[in-house]
Amino acid sequence: MIAGAGPVARSGARAGVRAGVRPGKGDPEEPPLYAPEWLRLREDADAEARSPEPLGTLRAWPSGPPGTAGRTVVHDLGCGTGSMGRWLAPRLDGAQHWILHDRDPRLLRHAVASSPRRAADGSPVTVGTRRGDIARLTAHTLAGATLVTASALLDVLTREEVEALADACAGAECPALLTLTVAGRVEPDPADPLDAEIAEAFNAHQRRTGLLGPDATAAAREAFTERGATVRLYPSPWRLGPGRTALTEQWLRGWVGAAVEQRPELRDRAERYLRSRLAACAAGALRVTVHHTDLLALPRPTGGPA
């Protein structure tokens, strides 16, 4: 079990890598690390966690560059099963066209089939897809975009990939709403003496192989700001508890498992910890706040200050 990802196809995979975000090092057709079942399991918690505060700014943003026929054109990066579109499209007015990016054709099919068809005011919402690696995103890819969105993406990118994303958005002169980036802070209730040690080991695991993990929000804020954008941050915590027992159990197993993979000397104590936590979860006696951050980057208006 891998934290943030549910069951995976092979052991040793990095915790938290989203389906379709990052290709394997070998066969480009290698199966994704996220199962659709996990993405469905977390969707309600994601929807509840995302901050509604950026919506007012996005509703007031210009409808788009020439050639978009007044539609809002949204590129959803690493779309998975399409949960971001299901959350955001019905909260925005006006005609929208969503372009869903993922490398897994199965997830793209699911995302298209389950996409909303109407905006908040009843305007039509249409959907297209692009299969590929979003780490190779460029301003050309985003030509005509009104908005770039992603969910649980930044923390599975390298600093260079975050800078390339900021470059692409700056070149396309479009805002970016990047939600649910891990913040590196977890608050179980009741507390346990091992909580901090597990969290520290998990965060170290998130940073393996040069990925940003809990450093991603700071890196993205710096990258977008350097390119003239105004960046706003919003808390978006998961609140796990008796109403989300299945999600809490899956998350616990992955969180502890990744910590042990990073620090094998924790194994015996971590196994006892996990048994205790799972028992509390089953009894409805455990609550956990898993902190995330949403980031809204607004490009500098052409010919003017940010």
C-alpha positions, 0 to 999 in steps of 0.5 A, spaced: 500 500 500 502 506 497 500 513 501 496 517 497 495 512 491 492 505 494 494 499 491 500 499 486 502 494 481 509 494 483 513 494 490 518 500 491 514 505 487 514 512 490 508 514 495 503 519 492 505 518 484 498 520 481 496 515 475 498 518 468 502 524 471 509 520 470 511 515 465 515 509 468 523 509 466 522 503 461 516 501 457 511 508 456 505 503 456 507 501 463 501 501 467 499 507 472 501 507 479 494 509 481 488 505 481 481 508 479 478 505 485 483 509 489 481 515 485 474 514 486 475 513 494 478 519 495 474 524 491 469 526 496 475 528 501 478 532 495 472 535 493 470 537 501 478 539 502 479 544 496 478 551 497 472 555 494 476 562 495 479 562 488 472 561 485 470 569 485 477 571 482 476 565 476 469 567 475 471 574 474 477 573 469 477 574 462 473 569 458 479 567 454 484 569 448 482 570 441 479 564 437 476 561 443 469 564 442 468 566 449 469 560 452 473 558 458 478 553 455 481 549 461 487 544 461 486 539 466 493 536 467 494 529 470 486 529 470 486 521 472 478 520 473 476 527 472 475 529 479 477 536 478 472 537 472 467 534 476 468 539 482 470 546 478 466 546 472 459 546 475 462 552 479 463 556 474 459 560 469 459 560 461 461 555 456 467 551 457 471 546 454 476 542 458 482 539 455 484 533 459 491 531 460 493 524 462 497 518 459 492 513 461 487 512 456 483 508 461 482 514 465 481 519 460 475 514 457 472 514 464 474 522 465 470 524 459 464 519 460 463 522 467 465 529 465 459 534 467 455 537 461 453 544 464 456 550 467 453 553 473 448 557 469 446 552 464 451 553 459 454 547 455 461 544 457 465 540 452 471 535 453 477 533 449 483 529 451 490 529 450 494 523 452 501 524 454 506 526 459 505 533 462 512 534 464 513 536 457 508 541 457 510 548 453 506 554 452 505 551 445 501 546 448 497 551 452 495 555 446 488 558 447 488 556 454 484 560 459 485 556 465 490 551 467 488 546 473 491 540 476 489 536 483 495 533 487 500 534 482 505 539 484 508 534 489 510 529 484 514 533 480 521 535 480 523 543 481 525 543 473 518 540 472 515 545 476 519 551 473 517 548 466 510 548 468 510 556 470 514 557 464 508 554 460 503 558 464 506 564 463 507 563 456 500 562 455 498 568 459 493 564 463 492 563 470 493 556 474 489 553 479 493 547 482 490 544 488 491 539 494 499 539 494 501 535 500 504 540 506 508 535 510 503 536 516 499 530 519 495 531 525 492 525 528 487 525 534 488 522 539 496 523 538 501 518 539 508 519 541 510 515 534 506 520 530 512 525 529 517 520 527 512 517 522 511 523 519 518 525 518 520 519 515 514 519 510 516 526 508 523 524 507 520 518 502 516 524 498 522 527 497 526 521 494 529 521 487 529 529 486 521 530 487 519 536 491 514 532 496 512 537 501 517 542 498 512 543 492 508 549 494 514 553 496 517 551 489 511 553 485 510 559 489 517 562 487 517 559 480 510 563 478 512 569 482 519 569 478 515 569 472 511 575 474 505 572 477 501 574 483 500 567 487 495 566 492 495 560 497 489 557 501 489 551 506 485 545 503 486 539 509 483 532 508 479 531 514 478 524 515 474 520 521 468 516 522 465 518 516 471 516 511 473 509 514 475 506 508 479 512 506 482 513 512 484 505 513 487 506 506 491 512 507 494 510 514 497 503 511 500 507 505 503 513 510 506 508 515 508 503 509 512 509 506 515 511 512 518 504 513 520 503 506 524 510 508 526 508 515 526 500 515 529 500 523 522 503 524 518 496 522 517 493 529 514 499 532 510 502 526 507 495 525 504 496 532 502 503 531 499 501 525 495 495 528 493 500 534 491 506 529 487 501 524 483 498 530 481 506 533 479 507 525 474 501 525 472 503 532 470 510 529 475 513 535 480 516 530 480 523 526 486 525 522 487 532 519 492 531 513 494 538 510 494 540 503 495 547 500 491 550 494 495 555 489 492 560 485 497 563 480 495 569 476 499 572 470 501 579 469 497 583 465 500 584 458 504 590 458 502 592 465 504 590 472 502 584 476 
